[in-house]
């Protein structure tokens, strides 16, 4: 009788152990400890803040500008890292790419179309994100010692993204008596590469995305905050609160030209700062103290 009870106890213990480690059935999952002391739901359930309604009659002044966010600047690192997705965070590029290719929640547009009139198909997006190195050499398996050309596939990843271009409108709303800004689109930019993957110098635009469309997606992905993990902001918060460093490369003008087309070097930087200052002073001049 004691032997029978012992065998039953052994069988129960073994079955429980298999259940825990996923060996009882092929579909059983390993029970892993929780990664947080509480369940994080705030960011995943968030919705973007609704824009205030703006009437044409209330817009007394407006200016359209194009600016560049350089991801090499330390202040912009939250948009660049992590280059490889981790459990609770992705880079901005991975969020956009997954929304375009996996979830079909984001529409991409031609890199030359900042008016958002030429949408790209899924196959066109995949073609943009994949390069082939036609200079790659490998050993011929049928003739050891002989090197032959064997093209390899190189996909653009988050690590390859160097800049984001932003198209936005600044305007003064007399109904609310505020200077406001609305981002219209984001252009994803990478560095130009040669066929063997070396830096060729210059930028290569990949595609535009329409910012109002992607805001619900950005609102559900949080960003690393240096001082407090419990108060992480979303990507939408980063753009809403203007928590990025940038410089202006173009303003609306009669020639429809970029700053680089009529000045360069320190002159281009000073022209960019002058445009920023003009926008600030325009708002400031409305008030009397």
C-alpha positions as CSV (number, residue, x, y, z in Angstrom):
1,X,0.0,0.0,0.0
2,X,2.8,2.4,0.9
3,X,4.5,1.6,-2.5
4,X,1.3,2.4,-4.3
5,X,0.9,5.8,-2.6
6,X,4.6,6.5,-3.4
7,X,4.1,5.8,-7.1
8,X,1.0,8.0,-7.2
9,X,2.8,10.8,-5.6
10,X,5.7,10.5,-8.0
11,X,3.3,10.5,-11.0
12,X,1.5,13.6,-9.7
13,X,4.8,15.5,-9.1
14,X,6.1,14.5,-12.5
15,X,2.9,15.6,-14.3
16,X,3.0,19.0,-12.5
17,X,6.6,19.6,-13.4
18,X,5.9,18.8,-17.1
19,X,3.0,21.2,-17.0
20,X,5.2,24.0,-15.6
21,X,8.0,23.5,-18.1
22,X,5.8,23.0,-21.2
23,X,6.5,19.3,-21.7
24,X,3.0,17.9,-21.0
25,X,1.6,18.9,-24.4
26,X,3.3,20.4,-27.5
27,X,1.3,23.6,-27.1
28,X,2.0,24.2,-23.4
29,X,3.8,27.4,-22.6
30,X,6.6,28.0,-20.1
31,X,5.5,30.0,-17.1
32,X,7.8,33.0,-16.8
33,X,7.9,35.5,-14.0
34,X,6.3,38.9,-14.5
35,X,8.7,41.6,-15.8
36,X,7.0,44.5,-13.9
37,X,5.6,45.0,-10.4
38,X,2.3,46.1,-12.1
39,X,0.5,45.7,-15.4
40,X,1.3,48.5,-17.8
41,X,-1.9,49.5,-19.7
42,X,-1.8,53.3,-19.8
43,X,0.2,53.7,-23.0
44,X,-1.3,50.8,-24.8
45,X,-4.9,52.2,-24.2
46,X,-4.1,55.8,-25.0
47,X,-5.6,57.8,-27.7
48,X,-3.9,60.9,-29.2
49,X,-5.0,64.3,-28.0
50,X,-7.6,65.8,-30.3
51,X,-6.6,68.9,-32.1
52,X,-8.5,72.1,-31.5
53,X,-10.9,73.0,-34.3
54,X,-9.5,75.8,-36.5
55,X,-11.6,77.9,-38.8
56,X,-10.1,79.6,-41.8
57,X,-11.5,82.9,-40.7
58,X,-9.6,82.7,-37.4
59,X,-6.2,82.1,-39.0
60,X,-4.6,85.5,-39.1
61,X,-1.1,84.4,-40.2
62,X,0.5,81.1,-41.2
63,X,3.9,79.9,-42.4
64,X,4.9,76.4,-43.7
65,X,8.3,75.1,-42.9
66,X,10.3,72.0,-43.4
67,X,12.8,71.0,-40.7
68,X,15.3,68.2,-40.1
69,X,15.7,66.0,-37.0
70,X,19.3,64.7,-36.9
71,X,19.3,61.4,-35.0
72,X,23.0,61.7,-34.2
73,X,22.1,64.5,-31.7
74,X,21.9,63.1,-28.2
75,X,18.6,64.9,-27.5
76,X,17.0,62.9,-30.4
77,X,18.2,59.5,-29.2
78,X,14.7,58.5,-27.9
79,X,13.6,58.5,-31.5
80,X,16.5,56.4,-32.6
81,X,17.0,53.8,-29.9
82,X,16.6,50.9,-29.4
83,X,17.9,49.9,-32.9
84,X,16.8,46.3,-32.1
85,X,13.2,46.1,-30.6
86,X,13.0,45.1,-26.9
87,X,10.1,43.9,-24.9
88,X,8.4,47.2,-24.2
89,X,10.1,49.6,-26.7
90,X,10.8,50.2,-30.4
91,X,12.5,52.9,-32.3
92,X,10.3,55.3,-34.3
93,X,11.3,53.7,-37.6
94,X,10.3,50.2,-36.4
95,X,6.9,51.5,-35.2
96,X,6.3,53.1,-38.7
97,X,7.6,50.0,-40.6
98,X,5.5,47.6,-38.6
99,X,2.4,49.8,-39.0
100,X,3.0,49.9,-42.8
101,X,3.9,46.2,-43.4
102,X,2.5,44.1,-40.6
103,X,-0.6,45.9,-39.3
104,X,-1.5,47.9,-42.5
105,X,-2.4,50.9,-40.3
106,X,0.0,53.3,-41.9
107,X,0.1,54.5,-45.5
108,X,3.5,55.4,-47.0
109,X,3.9,57.9,-49.8
110,X,6.5,58.5,-52.5
111,X,9.7,60.1,-51.1
112,X,9.2,63.0,-53.6
113,X,5.5,63.4,-52.7
114,X,5.2,65.7,-49.6
115,X,1.6,66.5,-50.7
116,X,0.6,62.8,-49.9
117,X,-1.0,62.1,-53.3
118,X,1.1,59.1,-54.4
119,X,0.6,56.1,-52.0
120,X,3.0,53.2,-52.1
121,X,1.9,49.6,-52.3
122,X,3.2,47.0,-49.9
123,X,5.6,45.6,-52.6
124,X,6.9,49.0,-53.3
125,X,7.7,49.7,-49.7
126,X,9.5,46.3,-49.4
127,X,11.5,47.2,-52.5
128,X,12.6,50.5,-50.9
129,X,13.6,48.8,-47.7
130,X,15.7,46.1,-49.3
131,X,19.0,46.5,-51.1
132,X,21.1,43.9,-52.9
133,X,24.9,43.8,-52.6
134,X,25.9,42.7,-56.1
135,X,29.7,42.9,-55.3
136,X,29.6,40.2,-52.5
137,X,32.1,37.4,-53.1
138,X,31.8,33.9,-51.8
139,X,33.6,30.6,-52.4
140,X,32.3,28.3,-55.1
141,X,31.0,25.2,-53.4
142,X,31.5,23.1,-56.6
143,X,35.1,24.4,-57.0
144,X,36.8,25.1,-53.6
145,X,39.2,28.0,-53.7
146,X,37.4,29.8,-56.5
147,X,35.5,33.0,-55.6
148,X,32.3,33.9,-57.3
149,X,29.9,36.8,-57.1
150,X,26.9,36.0,-54.9
151,X,24.5,38.9,-54.4
152,X,23.2,39.1,-50.8
153,X,20.1,40.8,-49.5
154,X,20.5,43.8,-47.2
155,X,17.4,45.1,-45.5
156,X,17.3,48.7,-44.1
157,X,16.9,48.6,-40.4
158,X,16.5,51.1,-37.6
159,X,20.2,51.4,-37.2
160,X,20.5,52.8,-40.8
161,X,18.1,55.7,-40.3
162,X,20.0,59.0,-39.9
163,X,17.3,61.7,-40.1
164,X,13.6,62.6,-40.2
165,X,12.3,65.5,-42.2
166,X,9.2,67.2,-40.8
167,X,6.7,69.3,-42.8
168,X,4.6,71.5,-40.6
169,X,2.4,74.6,-40.5
170,X,2.7,77.4,-37.9
171,X,-0.3,79.7,-37.6
172,X,-1.8,82.2,-35.3
173,X,-5.4,81.4,-34.2
174,X,-7.2,84.6,-33.1
175,X,-10.1,82.6,-31.6
176,X,-7.8,81.1,-29.0
177,X,-5.2,83.9,-29.2
178,X,-2.3,81.4,-29.6
179,X,0.5,80.6,-32.0
180,X,0.0,76.9,-32.8
181,X,1.7,74.3,-35.0
182,X,0.5,71.2,-36.8
183,X,2.8,68.6,-38.2
184,X,1.6,67.4,-41.6
185,X,4.1,64.7,-42.5
186,X,7.4,62.9,-41.7
187,X,10.0,61.8,-44.2
188,X,12.2,58.8,-43.3
189,X,15.8,59.4,-44.4
190,X,18.8,57.1,-44.5
191,X,22.4,57.6,-45.7
192,X,23.4,56.9,-49.3
193,X,25.3,53.6,-49.6
194,X,27.5,52.2,-52.4
195,X,26.8,48.7,-53.7
196,X,29.2,47.2,-51.2
197,X,27.6,49.0,-48.3
198,X,30.1,51.8,-47.8
199,X,29.0,55.4,-47.1
200,X,28.6,57.3,-50.4
201,X,27.8,60.7,-48.7
202,X,24.5,62.5,-48.8
203,X,21.0,61.5,-47.8
204,X,18.5,59.0,-49.3
205,X,14.8,59.7,-48.6
206,X,12.7,56.5,-48.2
207,X,9.1,57.5,-47.9
208,X,6.7,60.1,-46.4
209,X,4.0,59.3,-43.9
210,X,1.0,61.5,-43.2
211,X,1.3,62.5,-39.5
212,X,-2.4,62.8,-38.5
213,X,-2.9,59.3,-39.8
214,X,-0.1,57.8,-37.7
215,X,-0.8,59.6,-34.5
216,X,-3.0,56.7,-33.1
217,X,-0.1,54.3,-33.7
218,X,2.5,56.6,-32.1
219,X,0.3,57.2,-29.1
220,X,0.4,53.4,-28.2
221,X,4.2,53.1,-28.1
222,X,6.2,54.6,-25.3
223,X,9.6,56.2,-25.3
224,X,12.4,55.9,-22.8
225,X,12.5,58.7,-20.3
226,X,15.9,59.2,-18.6
227,X,14.6,60.2,-15.1
228,X,11.5,58.1,-14.5
229,X,10.4,54.8,-16.0
230,X,6.9,55.2,-14.5
231,X,6.3,58.4,-16.5
232,X,7.2,57.4,-20.0
233,X,5.8,59.4,-22.8
234,X,4.6,58.1,-26.1
235,X,6.0,59.1,-29.5
236,X,2.9,61.3,-30.0
237,X,3.8,63.1,-26.8
238,X,7.3,63.7,-28.1
239,X,6.0,65.5,-31.2
240,X,3.1,67.2,-29.3
241,X,5.5,68.7,-26.7
242,X,8.2,69.4,-29.3
243,X,10.7,67.3,-27.3
244,X,13.2,67.1,-30.2
245,X,16.0,69.1,-31.7
246,X,15.8,70.3,-35.3
247,X,16.8,72.9,-37.8
248,X,14.8,74.5,-40.6
249,X,15.8,73.7,-44.2
250,X,13.0,75.4,-46.0
251,X,10.1,77.9,-45.6
252,X,7.3,78.7,-48.0
253,X,8.7,81.2,-50.5
254,X,8.0,82.5,-54.0
255,X,10.9,80.6,-55.5
256,X,9.9,77.3,-53.8
257,X,13.6,76.8,-53.0
258,X,15.5,75.3,-50.0
259,X,17.9,77.3,-47.9
260,X,20.8,75.3,-49.3
261,X,20.0,76.6,-52.8
262,X,20.9,80.2,-51.9
263,X,23.4,79.9,-49.0
264,X,25.6,77.3,-47.4
265,X,27.7,76.6,-44.4
266,X,27.3,79.0,-41.5
267,X,25.1,81.1,-43.6
268,X,22.5,78.3,-43.9
269,X,22.6,77.8,-40.1
270,X,22.0,81.5,-39.5
271,X,19.2,81.6,-42.0
272,X,17.5,78.7,-40.2
273,X,17.8,80.5,-36.9
274,X,16.5,83.7,-38.5
275,X,13.3,81.9,-39.6
276,X,12.8,80.5,-36.1
277,X,13.3,83.9,-34.6
278,X,10.8,85.5,-37.1
279,X,8.1,83.0,-36.0
280,X,8.8,83.7,-32.3
281,X,8.8,87.5,-32.8
282,X,5.6,87.5,-34.8
283,X,3.8,85.9,-31.8
284,X,5.6,88.2,-29.3
285,X,4.6,91.3,-31.2
286,X,0.9,90.6,-30.8
287,X,1.2,91.4,-27.1
288,X,1.9,94.7,-25.2
289,X,3.4,94.7,-21.7
